[in-house]
């Protein structure tokens, strides 16, 4: 009897997921939001985070999906990341993004030709409950920076899906939801880093994200550090850009100096002066930072380097024929927002696919690094249309083989964590 009941429930769930997949458009209403969300699959914001919970949200609810770049335990210089997808599906992450007219690229740079450590960039794109879409890029730094950025792109959409943040989002309190999620991320990184033996004193990440609801004309942008998001209008002009949180920013500079940092200046090979911050009187003994906000970097938290995001609400700045470009500092180090706008606009004008455009942006950025030195930073780019394209969620893989693949991926991750690849 119990078995028959379980089979019936399982069959109902599969039927529900298949029927959702057949929808040509996503229909979101307040009633649907309340009826379709299953509270048991969502955690409270303050609950402990586990790998099982991180997967559960995307694996149990119809219509939600999560795409991110898959980090390996070792990567060759200039290695391009493949994309992972939840829930388990017959599709790839690349095909899901393409169907939503989104393009993404993540590539390790080259610190040294013999360096096989994981790249420190990561990104994710997610369809959250309530019709929200989230796109984010994280740029890690320091020993263990790859771990920090990877965790951030996974836990940010997870925390925004928590009961607490969903309640705020449902009431239109988006800024409060973003602030709460960022605050909780910093707390989670501290506890998780201790468990995974990551020295968060000298490791951290910058992050930039955009959050929006389907069919809403408003887009929210949040950033910490020098990863940047810009909006390009249909004519190629930049109508919006986030602020880089660097010592050159007067407001940021004043805060870190007031809290005990000094500004250091060094000369680059091209003659430019590079400004960084350092604990006053400790230059040469502690790491220096090129930004004034970050997640992690606990050594600097009492010296004015904050994890609080700068948040922007966009509406009048947007053009329905335009695009958002999110990228890590590997792009912005030698290219301005206007430079990227010209590249993107010229390629759109000749009909180049978005997947090729983000790759072109990365190649131009890489060439700029090579003009300066053999060193090249990690590079990540996401291109998102202003006019959202609604499409079916990933096709579920309900086969027995799919279950075996899912289990083997879980087991492989555990083995690599213990013994390496």
C-alpha positions as CSV (number, residue, x, y, z in Angstrom):
1,X,0.0,0.0,0.0
2,X,2.8,2.4,1.0
3,X,4.7,1.5,-2.1
4,X,1.7,2.1,-4.4
5,X,1.2,5.5,-2.7
6,X,4.8,6.4,-3.2
7,X,4.6,5.4,-6.8
8,X,1.6,7.5,-7.2
9,X,3.2,10.6,-5.7
10,X,6.4,10.0,-7.8
11,X,4.3,9.7,-10.9
12,X,2.4,12.9,-10.1
13,X,5.6,14.8,-9.6
14,X,7.0,13.6,-12.9
15,X,3.7,14.5,-14.6
16,X,3.9,17.9,-13.1
17,X,7.4,18.5,-14.3
18,X,6.7,17.3,-17.8
19,X,3.6,19.4,-18.1
20,X,5.6,22.4,-17.0
21,X,8.2,21.7,-19.6
22,X,5.6,21.8,-22.3
23,X,4.7,25.3,-21.5
24,X,5.9,27.8,-24.1
25,X,5.9,30.7,-21.7
26,X,6.4,31.1,-18.0
27,X,3.2,32.3,-16.4
28,X,3.9,33.9,-13.0
29,X,1.3,35.3,-10.7
30,X,1.1,35.8,-7.0
31,X,-1.4,32.9,-6.7
32,X,1.0,30.6,-8.6
33,X,3.8,31.7,-6.4
34,X,2.0,30.6,-3.3
35,X,0.5,27.4,-4.7
36,X,3.5,26.0,-6.5
37,X,6.2,26.6,-4.0
38,X,6.8,23.7,-1.6
39,X,7.9,25.2,1.7
40,X,9.7,22.0,2.7
41,X,12.2,22.4,-0.1
42,X,13.2,25.9,1.1
43,X,15.4,26.6,4.1
44,X,15.3,29.5,6.5
45,X,18.0,32.1,5.9
46,X,19.8,31.2,9.1
47,X,19.7,27.4,8.6
48,X,23.0,25.5,8.2
49,X,23.9,25.0,4.5
50,X,24.7,21.5,3.3
51,X,25.5,20.2,-0.2
52,X,22.2,18.3,-0.1
53,X,20.3,21.5,0.6
54,X,22.1,23.3,-2.2
55,X,20.9,20.8,-4.7
56,X,17.5,20.2,-3.2
57,X,16.0,23.5,-4.2
58,X,16.8,23.0,-7.9
59,X,16.1,19.3,-8.0
60,X,12.7,19.2,-6.6
61,X,10.6,22.1,-7.8
62,X,9.2,22.4,-11.4
63,X,10.5,25.2,-13.4
64,X,13.5,26.2,-11.3
65,X,17.0,25.8,-12.7
66,X,20.6,26.6,-11.9
67,X,23.5,26.8,-14.4
68,X,27.1,27.5,-13.3
69,X,30.7,26.9,-14.5
70,X,32.1,23.6,-13.2
71,X,35.3,23.9,-11.3
72,X,37.8,21.0,-11.4
73,X,40.5,20.3,-8.8
74,X,43.1,21.2,-11.4
75,X,43.0,23.3,-14.6
76,X,45.4,24.0,-17.4
77,X,46.3,27.6,-18.3
78,X,43.5,29.1,-20.5
79,X,41.2,26.1,-19.9
80,X,37.6,26.9,-20.6
81,X,35.0,25.8,-18.1
82,X,32.1,23.5,-19.0
83,X,28.7,24.3,-17.5
84,X,26.8,22.3,-14.9
85,X,23.0,22.2,-14.6
86,X,20.5,21.5,-11.9
87,X,18.0,19.8,-11.9
88,X,19.4,16.6,-13.5
89,X,18.3,16.9,-17.1
90,X,18.6,15.5,-20.6
91,X,19.9,18.9,-21.6
92,X,23.2,20.8,-21.1
93,X,23.6,24.1,-19.2
94,X,24.7,25.6,-22.5
95,X,21.4,24.7,-24.2
96,X,19.3,26.0,-21.4
97,X,21.1,29.4,-21.4
98,X,20.9,29.6,-25.2
99,X,17.1,29.0,-25.1
100,X,16.8,32.0,-22.8
101,X,19.1,34.1,-25.1
102,X,21.8,34.2,-22.5
103,X,25.5,33.6,-23.2
104,X,28.3,33.0,-20.7
105,X,32.0,32.3,-20.8
106,X,34.4,31.3,-18.0
107,X,38.1,30.7,-18.6
108,X,41.2,30.4,-16.5
109,X,44.0,32.8,-17.2
110,X,47.7,32.1,-17.0
111,X,49.8,32.9,-13.9
112,X,52.5,30.5,-15.0
113,X,52.7,27.9,-17.8
114,X,53.2,25.2,-15.1
115,X,50.3,26.4,-12.9
116,X,47.5,23.8,-12.7
117,X,45.6,25.3,-9.8
118,X,41.9,25.9,-10.4
119,X,40.9,29.2,-11.9
120,X,39.4,31.7,-9.4
121,X,36.5,33.0,-11.5
122,X,33.1,31.5,-11.4
123,X,29.5,32.4,-12.4
124,X,25.9,31.2,-12.2
125,X,22.6,31.9,-13.8
126,X,19.4,30.8,-12.0
127,X,15.7,30.8,-12.3
128,X,14.4,31.4,-8.7
129,X,11.0,30.9,-7.3
130,X,8.5,33.7,-7.8
131,X,9.7,34.3,-11.4
132,X,13.0,35.8,-10.4
133,X,16.1,35.5,-12.5
134,X,19.6,35.9,-11.0
135,X,22.9,36.2,-12.9
136,X,26.2,36.6,-11.0
137,X,29.9,36.6,-11.5
138,X,32.5,36.1,-8.7
139,X,36.2,36.7,-9.0
140,X,38.2,35.0,-6.2
141,X,41.7,35.9,-5.0
142,X,44.3,34.7,-2.6
143,X,45.0,31.1,-1.6
144,X,41.7,29.3,-1.7
145,X,40.0,32.1,-3.8
146,X,38.7,29.5,-6.2
147,X,36.8,27.9,-3.3
148,X,35.3,31.2,-2.2
149,X,34.1,32.2,-5.7
150,X,32.6,28.8,-6.4
151,X,30.7,28.8,-3.1
152,X,29.4,32.3,-3.6
153,X,27.9,31.7,-7.0
154,X,26.1,28.7,-5.5
155,X,24.9,30.1,-2.2
156,X,23.7,33.5,-3.4
157,X,20.8,32.1,-5.4
158,X,20.2,29.6,-2.6
159,X,19.9,32.3,0.0
160,X,17.7,34.4,-2.2
161,X,15.5,31.3,-2.5
162,X,15.2,31.0,1.3
163,X,11.9,31.6,3.0
164,X,13.0,34.9,4.5
165,X,14.3,36.4,1.3
166,X,11.4,35.1,-0.8
167,X,9.0,36.8,1.6
168,X,10.9,40.1,1.1
169,X,10.9,39.6,-2.6
170,X,7.2,38.8,-2.7
171,X,6.6,42.1,-0.8
172,X,8.7,44.1,-3.2
173,X,11.5,44.7,-0.7
174,X,14.3,43.6,-3.1
175,X,17.0,45.7,-1.6
176,X,16.4,44.2,1.8
177,X,16.5,40.7,0.3
178,X,19.8,41.4,-1.4
179,X,21.4,42.9,1.7
180,X,20.2,40.0,3.8
181,X,21.6,37.5,1.3
182,X,25.0,39.2,1.2
183,X,25.2,39.4,5.0
184,X,24.3,35.7,5.3
185,X,26.9,34.8,2.6
186,X,29.7,36.4,4.7
187,X,28.6,34.4,7.7
188,X,28.4,31.2,5.7
189,X,31.8,31.6,4.2
190,X,33.4,31.9,7.7
191,X,31.8,28.7,9.0
192,X,32.2,26.7,5.7
193,X,35.9,27.8,5.3
194,X,36.7,26.5,8.7
195,X,35.2,23.1,7.9
196,X,36.9,22.9,4.5
197,X,40.3,24.2,5.9
198,X,40.3,27.4,3.8
199,X,42.2,30.3,5.3
200,X,39.6,33.1,4.8
201,X,41.9,35.6,6.5
202,X,43.7,36.0,3.2
203,X,41.2,34.7,0.6
204,X,38.0,36.2,-0.7
205,X,36.1,37.2,-3.8
206,X,34.4,40.2,-5.5
207,X,30.9,39.7,-6.9
208,X,28.4,41.4,-9.2
209,X,24.9,40.3,-9.9
210,X,21.6,41.3,-11.5
211,X,18.2,40.3,-10.2
212,X,14.9,40.7,-11.9
213,X,11.4,39.3,-12.1
214,X,9.9,38.0,-15.3
215,X,7.9,40.6,-17.2
216,X,9.0,43.4,-14.7
217,X,10.7,46.5,-16.2
218,X,12.9,46.9,-13.1
219,X,16.3,45.4,-12.7
220,X,18.3,45.3,-9.5
221,X,22.1,45.3,-9.5
222,X,24.4,44.5,-6.6
223,X,28.1,44.6,-6.5
224,X,31.1,44.2,-4.1
225,X,34.6,44.9,-5.4
226,X,35.7,45.5,-9.0
227,X,33.7,42.9,-11.0
228,X,31.5,45.1,-13.1
229,X,28.1,45.2,-14.8
230,X,27.1,47.6,-17.5
231,X,24.0,48.1,-19.6
232,X,24.2,48.8,-23.3
233,X,21.4,50.4,-25.2
234,X,20.3,49.2,-28.6
235,X,22.5,51.9,-30.2
236,X,25.6,50.7,-28.3
237,X,25.8,53.5,-25.8
238,X,26.5,52.6,-22.1
239,X,23.5,53.8,-20.1
240,X,24.6,52.3,-16.7
241,X,27.8,51.0,-15.0
242,X,28.4,49.8,-11.5
243,X,31.1,51.6,-9.5
244,X,34.5,49.8,-9.0
245,X,35.2,49.6,-5.3
246,X,38.9,50.6,-5.5
247,X,41.2,53.0,-3.7
248,X,40.8,55.5,-6.6
249,X,37.1,55.9,-5.6
250,X,37.1,58.9,-3.1
251,X,34.3,57.5,-0.9
252,X,35.9,54.1,-0.7
253,X,39.4,55.6,-0.1
254,X,38.2,57.7,2.8
255,X,36.6,54.8,4.6
256,X,39.5,52.4,4.5
257,X,42.0,55.1,5.5
258,X,39.7,56.1,8.4
259,X,39.7,52.5,9.5
260,X,43.5,52.0,9.5
261,X,44.6,51.3,6.0
262,X,47.2,53.1,3.9
263,X,47.3,53.5,0.1
264,X,50.3,51.9,-1.5
265,X,51.6,52.9,-5.0
266,X,53.7,50.8,-7.3
267,X,54.7,51.1,-10.9
268,X,53.5,48.7,-13.5
269,X,55.7,47.7,-16.4
270,X,53.8,50.0,-18.8
271,X,54.6,52.9,-16.5
272,X,51.2,53.2,-14.9
273,X,50.8,53.6,-11.2
274,X,48.9,50.9,-9.3
275,X,47.1,51.8,-6.1
276,X,46.4,49.2,-3.5
277,X,45.4,49.2,0.2
278,X,47.4,47.7,3.0
279,X,47.1,47.7,6.8
280,X,49.0,50.8,7.9
281,X,52.6,50.1,8.6
282,X,52.4,46.5,7.5
283,X,53.4,46.7,3.9
284,X,55.6,43.7,2.9
285,X,54.3,41.7,5.8
286,X,50.6,41.2,4.9
287,X,48.8,40.9,1.5
288,X,47.7,44.1,-0.3
289,X,44.3,44.4,-1.9
290,X,43.4,46.2,-5.1
291,X,39.7,46.8,-4.0
292,X,37.9,48.1,-0.9
293,X,34.9,45.7,-0.7
294,X,34.9,42.0,-0.8
295,X,33.5,38.8,0.6
296,X,36.0,37.0,2.8
297,X,39.4,38.7,3.4
298,X,38.7,38.6,7.2
299,X,42.1,40.1,7.9
300,X,40.8,43.4,6.5
301,X,37.3,43.4,7.8
302,X,38.2,45.7,10.8
303,X,40.2,47.9,8.5
304,X,37.2,49.2,6.4
305,X,37.0,46.5,3.7
306,X,33.3,45.7,3.9
307,X,31.1,43.0,2.4
308,X,28.1,45.3,2.1
309,X,26.9,45.5,-1.6
310,X,26.2,48.7,-3.4
311,X,22.7,48.3,-4.8
312,X,21.1,50.0,-7.9
313,X,17.5,50.0,-9.0
314,X,17.3,50.4,-12.8
315,X,14.3,51.2,-15.0
316,X,14.6,54.5,-16.9
317,X,18.2,53.6,-17.8
318,X,17.1,50.5,-19.6
319,X,16.5,50.0,-23.3
320,X,14.4,47.0,-24.4
321,X,16.7,46.3,-27.3
322,X,19.8,46.5,-25.1
323,X,22.0,44.1,-23.2
324,X,23.6,43.6,-19.8
325,X,27.3,42.6,-19.8
326,X,28.7,41.3,-16.5
327,X,32.4,40.5,-16.3
328,X,35.2,39.9,-13.9
329,X,38.2,42.2,-13.5
330,X,40.1,40.2,-16.2
331,X,38.0,42.1,-18.7
332,X,38.0,45.5,-17.1
333,X,41.7,45.7,-16.3
334,X,42.7,47.0,-19.7
335,X,39.3,47.7,-21.4
336,X,36.8,50.4,-20.5
337,X,33.0,50.1,-20.5
338,X,32.9,52.0,-23.8
339,X,35.5,49.6,-25.3
340,X,33.3,46.7,-24.5
341,X,30.3,48.5,-25.8
342,X,32.0,49.0,-29.2
343,X,33.0,45.4,-29.4
344,X,29.6,44.1,-28.6
345,X,27.7,46.5,-30.8
346,X,29.9,45.8,-33.8
347,X,29.4,42.1,-33.5
348,X,25.7,42.4,-33.0
349,X,25.5,44.5,-36.1
350,X,26.9,41.7,-38.3
351,X,24.7,39.1,-36.7
352,X,27.3,37.3,-34.6
353,X,25.7,34.9,-32.1
354,X,25.9,35.9,-28.4
355,X,27.9,32.8,-27.6
356,X,30.5,34.0,-30.0
357,X,30.4,37.6,-28.8
358,X,31.2,36.7,-25.1
359,X,34.1,34.6,-26.4
360,X,35.3,37.6,-28.6
361,X,35.2,39.9,-25.5
362,X,37.4,37.4,-23.6
363,X,39.8,37.0,-26.5
364,X,40.2,40.8,-26.9
365,X,40.8,41.1,-23.1
366,X,43.3,38.3,-23.2
367,X,45.2,40.0,-26.0
368,X,45.4,43.2,-23.9
369,X,47.0,41.2,-21.1
370,X,49.5,39.7,-23.4
371,X,50.5,43.2,-24.6
372,X,51.6,44.0,-21.0
373,X,53.0,40.7,-19.8
374,X,52.8,36.9,-20.1
375,X,50.5,36.9,-17.0
376,X,46.8,36.8,-17.8
377,X,44.0,37.1,-15.3
378,X,41.0,34.7,-15.2
379,X,38.2,36.0,-17.4
380,X,34.4,35.5,-17.1
381,X,31.6,37.2,-19.1
382,X,27.8,37.0,-19.1
383,X,25.6,38.6,-21.7
384,X,21.9,39.0,-20.9
385,X,19.3,40.7,-23.1
386,X,17.3,43.5,-21.5
387,X,14.1,42.1,-22.9
388,X,13.7,38.8,-21.1
389,X,13.0,35.8,-23.1
390,X,10.7,33.3,-21.5
391,X,11.2,29.7,-22.3
392,X,10.6,26.2,-21.0
393,X,12.8,25.0,-18.1
394,X,15.2,22.1,-18.6
395,X,13.8,18.8,-19.8
396,X,14.0,16.4,-16.7
397,X,16.0,13.2,-17.0
398,X,13.6,10.7,-15.4
399,X,15.5,7.7,-16.7
400,X,17.2,5.1,-14.4
401,X,20.5,5.9,-16.2
402,X,20.0,9.5,-15.4
403,X,19.8,8.6,-11.7
404,X,23.0,6.6,-12.0
405,X,24.7,9.5,-13.6
406,X,23.5,11.9,-10.9
407,X,24.8,9.5,-8.1
408,X,28.1,9.0,-9.9
409,X,28.7,12.7,-10.1
410,X,28.0,13.0,-6.3
411,X,30.4,10.2,-5.6
412,X,33.1,11.5,-7.9
413,X,32.9,14.9,-6.2
414,X,33.4,13.2,-2.8
415,X,36.4,11.1,-4.1
416,X,38.1,14.2,-5.6
417,X,37.7,16.1,-2.4
418,X,39.4,13.3,-0.5
419,X,42.1,12.1,-2.9
420,X,42.3,14.6,-5.8
421,X,41.4,13.9,-9.5
